[in-house]
Amino acid sequence: MHRAFATPIRFTNPDTGGSVVLVDTSSAVIFLSTRWRWDKGLGYFTAARACMMVMDEFDDPENARAAVVFALRQAGVAAT
C-alpha cells in the first residue's frame, strides 16, 4: 500500500531540468526503480528499502521520505 508524505519531495531532475514531485511511497519507488540515474550507493538502497517497508506497513512514511531526501542529496540533487 502506498502512503502519502506529509510534505511532497520536490526537486529538479539534473538530467532533464524537469520538476519532480514525489507525493507518496509509491511514486518514490517508481522514481527510484525507473528514473534514478545517479549514484546507487547506500543512500539509494536505504531509500528503496524504507519505501518498501512503508508499503508493507512496517514503517512510517516520514522515515521513507527522509531516506529519499537523503539519497537525493547524497547524489548531489537538491531536494526539499
Phi, psi and omega in degrees: 000134176276149178228136184289146172278147177299321177232124179300153175271126181237135176198166176259126178290116184293340180281324185249341185078000180279151177280137179238135176230120178254116187261343183204177183294328179296313179294327177293317179297318179298316179297312181300323185272339184240335186240354180287120182239014186249194181310125177256063179268200183302320180299318179299310182291327176295319179295314180299316180294318180298319178295318180295323178298321178292315181297331176271008177064035177252357183208172182271140181298334179290332174292320177294319179301314180299321180293321179292316178299317178299315180298318178298313180296322178298328179275002178086017180255121179287122181228149177236000000 
